[in-house]
Amino acid sequence: MMENFEGFFGKGIEFWIGKVVRIDKQRSTASGMSWGFRYKVRIMGTYSNADNIKDEECHTAMVMLGVTDGSGGGGRGRSVRITQHDIVFGFFMAPDQNFPVITGVLGRSPKPARVGGKFGILSGFTNFLKTGLVERNETNQTDQCPTPKVKEKSTTGTGEGKEVPKAQLENIGQSADEPEVNARPKPEGNQEFDTSGLSDDDIKEIETEEKSFLNANNVNPSNSSTLAELRAKTAERNASEGNRVGDIVDLDDGEAGGLELF
């Protein structure tokens, strides 16, 4: 007859909810002088506004990371984004309210209730966590997405001490006076592809593939630089062979000898 085993957690799991205390009251854990990610938490029900327990004497809870955060093994890991005065949720891994583990954090709203006391919610910014592009945004909910922006009173550099490298720009063929589109010329003798040694059938196959690609992307073949270069090279080759260009490539109708370029 098999006996009933209670398992690791015994008869059940005891959950809790609490507030992360001020960072300056947990310097050893906040500065990385401990293992894992751990925070001092004032657990609701275990502590109260009327008790005489200091923040630094509250439970130290370890954060349980998600599967997408990584354990650190194989170089895979993400930092925890919990700060002071966050409301966190968790459970006790050991009996008698021992070894608390944080499994989640509740998002902040734009107008938190000002309850005051030891469980009051204040700013998450600290001397180490400064405001950034989102300034003092401290919300995380569905109807508001923090978007980086330029600060209202921000200033830009004067540009003093910064000179345009005119000599270097002129050496590569670019204008140093004003920006231009396609200002950098192609190297002398540049060509997109070489048609030497190709038969008319080979060229026609290239042209057919190019047209199919252009049509699939709703591009007018007459605007294709590839087809224009192909036509020019074909004309040059046929002219050098002593043939009339019109016998092989009709530049107006696009058809000659079965070779269609447009």
C-alpha positions in Angstrom: 0.0 0.0 0.0 1.4 3.4 -1.1 1.7 6.2 1.4 0.6 9.7 0.6 3.6 12.1 0.5 3.1 15.8 1.0 5.7 16.9 -1.5 8.2 19.7 -1.3 5.8 22.3 -0.1 4.0 20.2 2.4 0.3 20.8 2.5 0.3 23.9 0.4 2.0 27.1 -0.7 1.7 30.3 1.3 1.6 33.3 -0.9 2.3 36.9 0.1 2.3 40.5 -1.3 4.6 43.3 -0.1 6.5 46.4 -0.9 10.2 46.7 -1.8 11.8 49.1 0.8 14.1 52.0 0.0 17.3 51.1 -1.8 19.5 52.9 0.8 18.1 50.4 3.4 19.4 47.4 1.5 22.8 48.6 0.3 24.5 45.1 0.4 21.9 43.5 -1.8 21.3 46.5 -4.1 25.1 47.0 -4.8 25.6 43.4 -5.8 27.3 42.2 -2.6 25.1 39.1 -2.5 24.1 36.1 -4.6 21.2 36.2 -7.0 18.7 39.1 -7.2 17.5 39.9 -3.7 15.4 42.7 -2.3 14.2 43.7 1.2 10.4 43.4 1.2 7.9 44.7 3.8 5.3 41.9 3.6 1.7 43.0 4.2 0.2 41.1 7.1 3.6 40.0 8.4 4.5 43.7 9.1 2.2 46.7 9.8 2.3 50.5 9.9 2.3 50.2 13.7 5.2 47.9 14.2 8.7 49.1 15.1 10.6 46.9 12.6 13.0 48.9 10.5 13.2 48.5 6.7 16.6 46.9 6.9 15.2 44.3 9.2 12.5 43.1 6.9 12.5 39.8 4.9 15.1 39.4 2.2 13.3 37.9 -0.9 15.0 36.3 -3.8 13.6 36.9 -7.4 12.5 33.9 -9.4 13.5 34.6 -13.0 11.3 33.8 -16.0 12.3 31.2 -18.6 13.0 34.0 -21.1 15.4 35.8 -18.6 17.9 33.0 -18.4 19.9 31.7 -15.5 23.2 33.0 -16.7 24.3 29.6 -18.0 25.8 29.8 -21.4 26.0 33.5 -21.2 22.2 33.9 -21.3 20.8 36.2 -18.7 18.8 39.4 -18.2 18.8 41.8 -15.3 15.7 42.3 -13.0 13.8 45.5 -13.3 12.6 46.0 -9.8 13.2 49.1 -7.8 12.3 50.7 -4.5 8.6 51.0 -3.5 7.5 48.4 -6.1 4.6 46.1 -5.0 5.8 42.6 -5.5 4.1 39.2 -5.3 5.6 35.9 -4.2 5.5 32.8 -2.0 7.4 31.3 0.9 9.6 28.4 -0.2 10.2 27.2 3.4 7.8 26.7 6.4 7.1 29.4 9.0 7.4 32.3 6.4 11.0 31.6 5.5 12.8 32.0 2.2 10.4 34.3 0.4 10.6 34.3 -3.4 9.4 37.1 -5.7 7.5 35.8 -8.7 6.0 39.0 -10.1 5.7 42.8 -9.8 2.5 44.8 -10.1 2.6 47.6 -12.7 2.3 51.2 -11.5 -0.6 53.5 -12.5 -0.4 57.3 -13.3 -2.1 58.2 -10.0 -1.2 55.8 -7.2 -3.1 56.1 -4.0 -1.2 58.2 -1.4 -1.8 56.0 1.5 1.4 57.1 3.3 3.0 55.1 6.1 5.4 52.2 5.7 3.4 50.9 2.7 3.1 54.2 0.9 4.2 54.2 -2.8 6.9 56.7 -3.7 9.2 57.3 -6.6 11.3 54.4 -7.9 14.2 56.7 -9.0 17.2 56.7 -6.8 20.7 58.2 -6.7 21.8 55.4 -8.9 18.7 55.2 -11.1 18.4 58.5 -12.8 15.7 59.9 -15.2 16.3 59.2 -18.9 14.6 60.0 -22.2 11.2 59.2 -20.7 11.9 61.7 -17.9 9.9 60.9 -14.8 7.5 58.4 -16.3 6.8 55.7 -13.7 3.8 53.9 -15.2 3.5 50.5 -16.9 0.0 49.6 -18.1 -2.0 48.9 -21.2 -3.3 52.4 -22.0 0.1 54.1 -21.8 3.3 53.2 -23.5 6.4 55.1 -22.3 8.0 56.6 -25.4 11.4 58.2 -25.4 11.3 61.9 -26.3 13.5 65.0 -26.3 13.5 66.7 -23.0 11.7 70.1 -23.0 14.6 72.0 -21.6 17.4 70.1 -23.3 20.1 71.9 -25.2 22.2 70.9 -28.2 25.8 71.4 -28.9 27.1 74.6 -30.6 29.2 72.7 -33.0 32.3 74.6 -32.1 35.5 72.8 -32.7 33.9 70.5 -35.2 35.1 71.0 -38.8 34.0 69.5 -42.1 36.8 67.3 -43.5 36.7 69.0 -46.9 40.0 67.6 -48.1 39.0 64.0 -47.4 35.6 64.5 -49.0 37.1 66.0 -52.1 39.5 63.1 -52.4 36.6 60.6 -52.7 34.7 62.9 -55.1 32.1 64.3 -52.7 31.2 67.9 -52.4 32.2 69.5 -49.1 29.8 72.4 -49.4 26.4 70.9 -49.3 24.9 67.4 -49.1 23.8 65.8 -52.4 21.8 62.7 -53.3 24.1 60.1 -54.9 27.0 62.5 -54.5 29.6 59.7 -54.4 30.3 58.7 -58.0 30.8 55.1 -59.2 34.4 54.1 -59.8 35.7 54.6 -63.3 34.9 51.6 -65.4 32.3 50.3 -63.0 29.7 47.9 -64.4 26.9 46.0 -62.8 27.7 42.7 -64.7 29.7 41.4 -67.6 27.9 39.9 -70.5 31.0 38.8 -72.4 30.9 35.2 -73.4 27.1 34.9 -73.0 24.9 33.7 -75.8 21.7 35.4 -76.8 19.8 32.7 -75.0 21.8 33.4 -71.8 21.1 37.1 -72.0 17.4 36.5 -72.7 17.2 34.3 -69.6 18.7 37.0 -67.5 16.3 39.6 -68.9 13.3 37.3 -68.3 14.3 36.8 -64.6 14.8 40.5 -64.1 11.5 41.3 -65.6 9.7 38.7 -63.5 11.3 40.2 -60.4 10.3 43.7 -61.3 6.7 42.8 -62.2 6.4 40.9 -58.9 7.4 44.1 -57.1 5.2 46.4 -59.2 8.2 48.1 -60.8 8.1 49.4 -64.4 10.8 47.5 -66.3 11.5 50.7 -68.3 12.9 52.2 -65.1 15.3 49.3 -64.6 19.0 50.3 -64.7 19.9 46.6 -65.0 17.8 46.2 -68.2 19.2 49.4 -69.6 22.8 48.3 -69.1 21.9 44.9 -70.5 20.5 46.6 -73.6 23.5 48.8 -74.0 26.0 46.0 -73.7 24.1 43.8 -76.1 24.0 46.7 -78.6 27.8 47.2 -78.2 28.5 43.6 -78.7 26.4 43.2 -81.7 27.9 46.4 -83.2 31.4 45.1 -82.7 30.5 41.8 -84.4 29.4 43.8 -87.5 25.7 43.1 -87.1 22.9 45.7 -87.3 21.7 46.5 -83.8 18.1 46.3 -85.1 18.6 42.8 -86.3 19.2 41.6 -82.7 17.7 44.2 -80.4 14.9 46.6 -81.4 15.5 49.5 -79.1 12.0 50.9 -79.8 9.8 47.9 -79.9 11.9 45.8 -77.5 11.8 42.7 -79.7 14.2 41.4 -82.2 15.3 37.9 -83.1 13.2 36.5 -80.1 15.2 38.7 -77.6 12.7 40.8 -75.6 14.2 43.5 -73.3 11.1 45.4 -72.3 
